[in-house]
């Protein structure tokens, strides 16, 4: 097998192992543990990823794109209420299933987003910022449509969708065995609260 193909295969294994551990244990997993599970030395991991933030970005670049795609798909619904419910449920399920993604999204908008000691997570913050800009545009459109249709309360704003996600996933214990069910229930209670007054 050519050297380039071997390197790509090794990268895929590293990403896969890192994602599995991040999903279960969160972003605080040591690089040494990731290297061990991947069957490589820590030096090999560092040759590919200069610090942990670069690895986190590589692992979660696709899920961040998916998050924007969920909002685009939500706007494809003819009825905006269905789009709002779709976006809330699919993004909630994404966060419930992946502790690392949850930590990245809910804690990634502050200056301390870096998980690599002493590093400045410029690339990671830039990727989060780009995702937020694209997401905001789609959610603004979705909420404008919902307000025009009269299916949400008059004071509802696009930022409330993100606030609802934070509320749901901050309230449910990280290690709860029935986390998905609890998240679904919490979200359902919040969804009922955004309907217009009778």
N, C-alpha and C positions, 0 to 999 in steps of 0.2 A: 504494500500500500504506500503511495507517495507520502512524503513528509507533510505536505500541506493537508492532505486528507486525514492523516493521523492527528494533526494539531486540531482540525475542526472537530473530529470525533472526541478528542480529549476535552475540548471546550464544551461540547454538548453534555458530556458526562458531568463536568464540574458545575455547569448551570443547573442541570437536573438535580444533582445532589444538594446543591445550595438551596434551590427552590423548595425541595422536599423538607429540608430542615427549617428554613425560614417559615414555611407554611405552618409547621407544627410548633416550633419553639419561639418564633419571632426573630427579629433582626439582630438580637444580641448573641446569636450563636457564634462561637469563636471560629476563626478561619481554620484553625488546626483540626477542629471537629469535621468541618466540611471536607478538608483534604483527606482525612482518614477515611470517611465514608466513600469518597471518590476513588480511593486507592492510589493517591499520589502524595508526594511530599509537600510540605508547606512551601518550600522554595519553588516548586513547580507552579503552585497556585499563584504565588507572588510574581512569577515571571509573566503570567498571563494577565493578572489583575494587580495593579500597583498598590491598591488599597481596597478596603471593604466596600466603600461607597461605589466604586466602579463595578464591582461584582453585583451589588444590589441593583444598580441601574441596568446592568446587562440582564439580570433575572427578571426585573419588573418592567422593562421597556414595553413588552408586548401587552401585559395586563393594563398598563396605563393607556395604551392605544385603545384597548378593548373598552375601557371606561368611557372614552370619548365616543366610540362607536355605539355604545349603549344609548347615549343621548341622541345621536343621529337617528338611531332606530326608533327611539321614543317619538321623535318628530315626524316619523313616517306614518304614525297612526292617524287615521282620519279624525277620531275623537280625542282631543287633548287629554281628557281625564284618563283614558286608557293608556296613553303615552306616559303620563306621570306615574301611574301605578306600575307600568312595565319598568320604567327607569328605577324607581325606588326598590322594587323587588329584586331585579337582576343585580343591581349594584350592592344591595344588602347581602344577597347570597354570595357574591364575590368576596366581600369582606369577611363574612362569617366563615367561609371555607379556607381562608388564608390569613393567618395571624401576621405574617410579614407584610402583606399588602395592607392590612388594617393599620398596622403601626406606621407604615410609610404614608398612607393617605391621611390618617387622623393626626399624625404628628409631624408631617413633612412640610408644613408651612411656616415653620419657625427656624430661626438661625441655627439652632442646634440639631438640624436634621442629620448631620454627619454621624456615621457610626464608626468611622475609622479614627482612632485616637490621634488627635493633633492635626487632622486634615481639614481643609476647607472644601465642603462638598459642592463645589461650583457646578459641576456637570449634573449632579443629581438634582440640585435645586433648579437648574435651568430646565431640566426635563419636566419637573413637577410644575414649573411656571408655564411652560408651553402647553402642558396638558390642561392646566387650569384655564388658560385663555381660550382654548378651543372648546372646553366643556362649558364655560360661561356663556359663550355665544349661543350654543345649542340650548342651554337651559333657559336663557332669557327668552328665546323664541318660543319654547315650549310653554313657559308660564304666561307669556303675552297671549298666546292662543287660548290657554285655559281661562284667563281672566276675561277675555273677549266672549268666551262661550258661557261664562257665568258658572263654571263648575268648581271653582275654588273661592275661598273667602277673599274679599276685596283687598285686604292688606297683605296677601300672599306674595312673596318675592322669590326669585330664583335661588337666592342664597338660603332660603328656608329648606330647600331640598337637601342641600349639603348639611345643614344644621340637623335635619332629621336623621341623616345617616350617622352623624357624630353622636347624637343622643342615644340612638339604638345601640350602637356598638360600644359606647362608653358605659352604658348601664348593665350590659350583660357580662357576667364574669368570664374572664379569658379562658379558664380551664373547665367551664361548665360542659358536662358531657352532652347535654341537650342544647348546646349553644344555638344551633340552626333553628330549632323550634322556638326558643326564647326570643331570638332576633326577629323571627317572623311575627310572633305575637306582639312584641313591642312596636314593630313597624305598623302592624294593622291598627293598633290603638292610635298611633300618630296620624295615619292616613285618614281615619275618621274625623280627626280634629281639623283637617284643612278644608273640609267641605264648607260651602257657604251656609250661613245661618238660614234656618227654615223661615 
